[in-house]
Amino acid sequence: TAAAAEARFISSAKGKGLFATRNIRKGEIVFVERPVVSSQFLWNALYNYRACDHCLRALETAEENAQRLLGRSSLVLPHPEQCSIRKDLHQQCPRCQVMYCSAECRQAALEQYHQVLCLGPSRDDPTHPLNKLQEAWRNMHYPPETSSIMLMARMVATVKQAKDKEWWIKAFSQFCNKTANEEEEIVHKLLGDKFKGQLELLRLLFTEALYEEHLSRWFTPEGFRSLFALVGTNGQGIGTSSLSQWVHACDALELPLLQREELDAFIDQLYKDIEKESGEFLNCEGSGLYVLQSCCNHSCIPNAETSFPENNFLLHMTALEDIKAGEEICISYLDCCQRERSRHSRNKILRENYLFTCSCPKCLAQADDADVTSDEEEEGEGETDDAELEDEMTDV
């Protein structure tokens, strides 16, 4: 079938956008996309969130997943047949033992980047250049994680391994680039005040581990900062969880009313207990670069959203409204809570994190509102409306 969406250049200020090539109905999947490159976050992996080293599919069974998040190895999940994890298919790299969900993923990784990045017997050697790079990154980028130096490492390794290096260099160059000043801001955002000066240390470690002649610009101070900014601006978070897969499967079961109520109550309680123990870190998390998704502009009233229902790195873009042929497809860079805040608050978040001011219909309609953030509004009223506060808390 013909693609339902295509990228078009809008203006030098906005860059590209994604537009519907035909009428799309609410609830329809606009496209499914695999990333050009992706990687699990380093702390996430260190804390035993076990995911396929290539596609990020969760490797634990739903029960193991719940047991670890709860810190309770005795937990038994009902309906174990609803768990989709196939351990009999898992494979590891024979040299460095990283795990894959299948022979296909092991092969795909090997063909694209793993020959360069395989640590072999040096996997636990702290003096290996790649291990030094990862350790330095972890010490600069604590959870909640938003990016990974290994995403950049896989980009370099992909070019190193490729027969047609120019094709890949071109593939990476289509992700939007920022001006030098904007790059500064993004790097600052990713690393924070404390580590801004350590970009140079990262660059030296990156060079020692991965230098590639064809990409010499990426290893210069300006080029490395650009690479950093590219990943910071275009990286899309990926979350997978065998537990949430199991929950979705259980939700779809046809059960007698009493059993349904019991199961729902069990699941609700399970999530409450897990939240006490593990907080918000429920998923295997990483990030990837997606060609089509990265063209999607933001709107505070989005007509589409991204999700990962296949429990791996395959991104589904789903329409939230009917979208007419020729209309721009927009997602929201803000979560539900943030979208409900004042125009001034929303734009403060967007400027700090994505370096633009929003002019979506909602923002234009509120253009004459007073320039106060939601916090100031609340202080001005002297007390917060309890219902509003409660709503913000439940939406997390």
Beta strands, then each sheet from edge to edge (+ up, - down):
strand 1: 5-11
strand 2: 15-20
strand 3: 29-33
strand 4: 37-40
strand 5: 91-92
strand 6: 99-100
strand 7: 236-240
strand 8: 284-289
strand 9: 297-298
strand 10: 304-307
strand 11: 315-319
strand 12: 328-331
sheet 1: 1+ 2- 12+ 9+
sheet 2: 3+ 11- 10+
sheet 3: 4+ 8- 7+
sheet 4: 5+ 6-
end
